[in-house]
Amino acid sequence: MKILITGGSGLLGQYLNKALSENHSILTLFHNHIGNCKDYSSRQIDITNSNQLTETFQSYKPELVIHAAAVSTPALMKKLTNKYVYDINVNATQKIAGLCDKYKSRMFYLSTDLVYAGYRGSMLKEDAKLIPISLYAETKLMGEVKIQQTTDNYVILRTALLYGFGLNHSRCHFHFMYNELNRGSQVKLFTDQFRTPLSLKEAARMINSLVGLDVKKEIINIGGKERVSRFELGERLCENAKLDKSLLIPIMMKDKPEVPAVEDVSMNTDKLKSFGINQLSIEESILDIIRGNYV
């Protein structure tokens, strides 16, 4: 297939470039940092620029679009106005959905587990209550709504906490945690926030499998099979990477009032598995990462 990837130099985007290019023709889009987009057919673009988006669709005519571009990191959000975040996460998403509808392209949208109500229990199914409490989660849910209002040919992937080693300039908290522990520094981790984390490499593999299936007009939880706290994920890293577990400092969400208190957005992934997508354990994924098999 001809696949267009937005956010191609992002944390997950660079893994998608590698996974999808093995069997498909890709055009991967980036904004500021080029990352590994330089190794593929790529284009620098501002997705808030409707003319640039339209020209890209006109010239490339993608059969499938994977929309991974978003303002997602809290540090970046603090530097931007709410309007700009809305323009990226909502307005650009609606524009891309409209172009997908016009050019008969299937659209895969990367959403987040943070759209769920974090106080309604664990292992949430796709029809669970949605109450996003951060600007990021709120705009990602609004993006979901805009897509469903604009096109019928979509797949919305509610992505779990992603972990692994970021490629080139990209970094996630797991990468930071590994580096800090490796140099003997302490790391503070929540004991009372629960997710079903998924490695970056596994997320790209799963998405690569899903694009080859006849799936549309679906919302799918895409995450790991194990419900763990941030602290427990740190423990698993220490156990498998032979790092000092005593450097892990347990804290609670009330200790960091500036961080949105999402108690439990662990996800049920039965629907994902119904499409024949199997998951590695956290131990298997971490061993894969630390052995250097992440690229």
Secondary structure, DSSP 8 states (H G I E B T S, - for coil): -EEEEESTTSTTHHHHHHHHHTTSEEEEEESS--GGGGGSSEEE--TT-HHHHHHHHHHH--SEEEE------HHHHHHS-HHHHHIIIIIHHHHHHHHHHHTT-EEEEEEEGGGB-TTS-SSB-TTS-B---SHHHHHHHHHHHHHHHH-SSEEEEEE--EES---TT---HHHHHHHHHHTT--EEEESS-EE--EEHHHHHHHHHHHHTS---SEEEEE--S--EEHHHHHHHHHHHHT--GGGEEEE-GGG-TTS----B--B--HHHHHTT-----HHHHHHHHHTTTT-
